[in-house]
Amino acid sequence: MTQSVTYEIDDVFAPGHVGELTQVIPPELVDAVLDESGTRERRLRSLPSRVGVYFVLGAWVSNRQLAGRS
């Protein structure tokens, strides 16, 4: 049995809403890329695919800042 949960994109407590990065790269864009690439999760997970994308982006930005590049 598949369980489905829906959230509003503006809901700060929605899975995948990670603060400042969502202000620069909207969740709708991340969701569209995940859908187009076929990499969105197929079941309800503790860590949604959207959060994984924002984690990688955050790590990249952080690394560039530490290296003195912008």
N, CA and C atoms as an extended XYZ file, in Angstrom:
210
Properties=species:S:1:pos:R:3:atomname:S:1:resname:S:1:resid:I:1 pbc="F F F"
N         0.843       -1.169        0.000 N   MET     1
C         0.000        0.000        0.000 CA  MET     1
C         0.893        1.239        0.000 C   MET     1
N         0.627        2.154       -0.892 N   THR     2
C         1.414        3.368       -1.006 CA  THR     2
C         0.746        4.489       -0.235 C   THR     2
N         1.546        5.211        0.541 N   GLN     3
C         1.042        6.337        1.308 CA  GLN     3
C         1.515        7.622        0.649 C   GLN     3
N         0.634        8.595        0.526 N   SER     4
C         0.982        9.856       -0.106 CA  SER     4
C         0.677       11.010        0.836 C   SER     4
N         1.623       11.917        0.953 N   VAL     5
C         1.457       13.101        1.783 CA  VAL     5
C         1.746       14.311        0.912 C   VAL     5
N         0.906       15.333        0.984 N   THR     6
C         1.152       16.543        0.209 CA  THR     6
C         1.390       17.716        1.144 C   THR     6
N         2.243       18.621        0.709 N   TYR     7
C         2.583       19.824        1.456 CA  TYR     7
C         2.528       21.003        0.508 C   TYR     7
N         2.288       22.164        1.048 N   GLU     8
C         2.379       23.386        0.267 CA  GLU     8
C         3.857       23.743        0.131 C   GLU     8
N         4.253       24.275       -1.009 N   ILE     9
C         5.637       24.652       -1.252 CA  ILE     9
C         6.097       25.704       -0.245 C   ILE     9
N         5.186       26.605        0.172 N   ASP    10
C         5.552       27.675        1.102 CA  ASP    10
C         5.681       27.196        2.542 C   ASP    10
N         5.293       25.969        2.834 N   ASP    11
C         5.314       25.450        4.197 CA  ASP    11
C         6.753       25.206        4.641 C   ASP    11
N         7.232       26.004        5.617 N   VAL    12
C         8.629       25.873        6.047 CA  VAL    12
C         8.905       24.553        6.742 C   VAL    12
N         7.866       23.845        7.155 N   PHE    13
C         8.050       22.539        7.790 CA  PHE    13
C         7.876       21.386        6.806 C   PHE    13
N         7.662       21.702        5.548 N   ALA    14
C         7.509       20.667        4.532 CA  ALA    14
C         8.849       19.983        4.306 C   ALA    14
N         8.837       18.675        4.043 N   PRO    15
C        10.096       17.993        3.745 CA  PRO    15
C        10.783       18.648        2.550 C   PRO    15
N        12.034       18.894        2.676 N   GLY    16
C        12.775       19.481        1.567 CA  GLY    16
C        12.889       20.984        1.631 C   GLY    16
N        12.271       21.630        2.594 N   HIS    17
C        12.402       23.082        2.716 CA  HIS    17
C        13.604       23.344        3.605 C   HIS    17
N        14.663       23.890        3.033 N   VAL    18
C        15.903       24.038        3.784 CA  VAL    18
C        16.390       25.476        3.871 C   VAL    18
N        15.486       26.397        3.995 N   GLY    19
C        15.845       27.778        4.283 CA  GLY    19
C        16.345       28.580        3.107 C   GLY    19
N        17.515       29.173        3.280 N   GLU    20
C        18.029       30.156        2.330 CA  GLU    20
C        18.197       29.616        0.906 C   GLU    20
N        18.643       28.412        0.766 N   LEU    21
C        18.802       27.870       -0.589 CA  LEU    21
C        17.490       27.815       -1.344 C   LEU    21
N        16.388       27.609       -0.636 N   THR    22
C        15.086       27.565       -1.312 CA  THR    22
C        14.644       28.955       -1.760 C   THR    22
N        15.269       30.001       -1.234 N   GLN    23
C        14.980       31.355       -1.690 CA  GLN    23
C        15.704       31.644       -3.007 C   GLN    23
N        16.847       30.999       -3.223 N   VAL    24
C        17.639       31.213       -4.431 CA  VAL    24
C        17.248       30.221       -5.524 C   VAL    24
N        17.089       28.982       -5.143 N   ILE    25
C        16.699       27.926       -6.078 CA  ILE    25
C        15.365       27.368       -5.593 C   ILE    25
N        14.271       27.773       -6.232 N   PRO    26
C        12.945       27.395       -5.740 CA  PRO    26
C        12.704       25.884       -5.772 C   PRO    26
N        11.953       25.377       -4.787 N   PRO    27
C        11.650       23.943       -4.745 CA  PRO    27
C        10.961       23.447       -6.018 C   PRO    27
N        10.179       24.295       -6.662 N   GLU    28
C         9.507       23.892       -7.908 CA  GLU    28
C        10.527       23.539       -8.985 C   GLU    28
N        11.626       24.287       -9.039 N   LEU    29
C        12.670       24.006      -10.021 CA  LEU    29
C        13.361       22.684       -9.700 C   LEU    29
N        13.694       22.480       -8.438 N   VAL    30
C        14.334       21.225       -8.032 CA  VAL    30
C        13.408       20.049       -8.329 C   VAL    30
N        12.116       20.189       -8.010 N   ASP    31
C        11.155       19.125       -8.283 CA  ASP    31
C        11.048       18.835       -9.778 C   ASP    31
N        11.057       19.888      -10.605 N   ALA    32
C        10.973       19.696      -12.055 CA  ALA    32
C        12.200       18.944      -12.579 C   ALA    32
N        13.379       19.291      -12.062 N   VAL    33
C        14.608       18.605      -12.487 CA  VAL    33
C        14.577       17.142      -12.053 C   VAL    33
N        14.131       16.886      -10.825 N   LEU    34
C        14.031       15.503      -10.350 CA  LEU    34
C        13.045       14.698      -11.193 C   LEU    34
N        11.908       15.302      -11.538 N   ASP    35
C        10.914       14.616      -12.363 CA  ASP    35
C        11.456       14.330      -13.758 C   ASP    35
N        12.097       15.348      -14.364 N   GLU    36
C        12.610       15.189      -15.725 CA  GLU    36
C        13.725       14.149      -15.796 C   GLU    36
N        14.544       14.093      -14.755 N   SER    37
C        15.656       13.138      -14.762 CA  SER    37
C        15.242       11.748      -14.266 C   SER    37
N        14.008       11.638      -13.757 N   GLY    38
C        13.513       10.345      -13.288 CA  GLY    38
C        14.155        9.886      -11.991 C   GLY    38
N        14.603       10.830      -11.173 N   THR    39
C        15.306       10.461       -9.944 CA  THR    39
C        14.530       10.783       -8.673 C   THR    39
N        13.270       11.158       -8.800 N   ARG    40
C        12.445       11.424       -7.615 CA  ARG    40
C        12.140       10.104       -6.912 C   ARG    40
N        12.060       10.164       -5.570 N   GLU    41
C        11.754        8.953       -4.815 CA  GLU    41
C        10.361        8.441       -5.196 C   GLU    41
N        10.187        7.142       -5.152 N   ARG    42
C         8.912        6.530       -5.513 CA  ARG    42
C         8.071        6.200       -4.281 C   ARG    42
N         8.683        6.244       -3.106 N   ARG    43
C         7.979        5.995       -1.853 CA  ARG    43
C         8.254        7.145       -0.890 C   ARG    43
N         7.421        7.268        0.114 N   LEU    44
C         7.620        8.288        1.138 CA  LEU    44
C         8.876        7.934        1.930 C   LEU    44
N         9.827        8.829        1.951 N   ARG    45
C        11.115        8.584        2.602 CA  ARG    45
C        11.361        9.581        3.717 C   ARG    45
N        12.232        9.226        4.638 N   SER    46
C        12.635       10.160        5.689 CA  SER    46
C        13.455       11.310        5.111 C   SER    46
N        14.213       11.022        4.062 N   LEU    47
C        15.025       12.039        3.405 CA  LEU    47
C        14.613       12.113        1.933 C   LEU    47
N        13.733       13.067        1.609 N   PRO    48
C        13.269       13.185        0.218 CA  PRO    48
C        14.401       13.569       -0.739 C   PRO    48
N        14.218       13.251       -1.998 N   SER    49
C        15.218       13.573       -3.020 CA  SER    49
C        15.533       15.056       -3.041 C   SER    49
N        14.527       15.896       -2.835 N   ARG    50
C        14.729       17.347       -2.844 CA  ARG    50
C        15.758       17.763       -1.792 C   ARG    50
N        15.705       17.160       -0.620 N   VAL    51
C        16.661       17.489        0.441 CA  VAL    51
C        18.071       17.091        0.015 C   VAL    51
N        18.197       15.968       -0.645 N   GLY    52
C        19.505       15.533       -1.141 CA  GLY    52
C        20.101       16.528       -2.124 C   GLY    52
N        19.272       17.065       -3.001 N   VAL    53
C        19.748       18.068       -3.970 CA  VAL    53
C        20.231       19.308       -3.235 C   VAL    53
N        19.431       19.797       -2.277 N   TYR    54
C        19.834       20.983       -1.531 CA  TYR    54
C        21.080       20.723       -0.684 C   TYR    54
N        21.251       19.514       -0.180 N   PHE    55
C        22.454       19.167        0.586 CA  PHE    55
C        23.695       19.275       -0.301 C   PHE    55
N        23.621       18.719       -1.496 N   VAL    56
C        24.759       18.766       -2.418 CA  VAL    56
C        25.059       20.210       -2.814 C   VAL    56
N        24.011       20.985       -3.110 N   LEU    57
C        24.217       22.391       -3.461 CA  LEU    57
C        24.833       23.169       -2.300 C   LEU    57
N        24.345       22.919       -1.085 N   GLY    58
C        24.891       23.588        0.091 CA  GLY    58
C        26.348       23.232        0.326 C   GLY    58
N        26.695       21.971        0.130 N   ALA    59
C        28.091       21.541        0.285 CA  ALA    59
C        28.981       22.223       -0.748 C   ALA    59
N        28.485       22.341       -1.971 N   TRP    60
C        29.243       22.996       -3.032 CA  TRP    60
C        29.471       24.472       -2.709 C   TRP    60
N        28.408       25.167       -2.294 N   VAL    61
C        28.532       26.589       -1.947 CA  VAL    61
C        29.488       26.766       -0.775 C   VAL    61
N        29.352       25.938        0.244 N   SER    62
C        30.208       26.025        1.418 CA  SER    62
C        31.672       25.799        1.053 C   SER    62
N        31.931       24.824        0.207 N   ASN    63
C        33.289       24.517       -0.216 CA  ASN    63
C        33.895       25.691       -0.978 C   ASN    63
N        33.110       26.297       -1.845 N   ARG    64
C        33.609       27.447       -2.616 CA  ARG    64
C        33.909       28.632       -1.689 C   ARG    64
N        33.078       28.839       -0.679 N   GLN    65
C        33.311       29.935        0.266 CA  GLN    65
C        34.575       29.686        1.085 C   GLN    65
N        34.790       28.447        1.507 N   LEU    66
C        35.993       28.116        2.276 CA  LEU    66
C        37.255       28.269        1.443 C   LEU    66
N        37.125       28.015        0.153 N   ALA    67
C        38.268       28.121       -0.745 CA  ALA    67
C        38.528       29.577       -1.173 C   ALA    67
N        37.654       30.486       -0.752 N   GLY    68
C        37.844       31.898       -1.081 CA  GLY    68
C        37.317       32.302       -2.425 C   GLY    68
N        36.524       31.445       -3.040 N   ARG    69
C        35.912       31.762       -4.351 CA  ARG    69
C        34.458       32.108       -4.130 C   ARG    69
N        33.903       32.906       -5.011 N   SER    70
C        32.475       33.208       -4.904 CA  SER    70
C        31.759       33.002       -6.213 C   SER    70
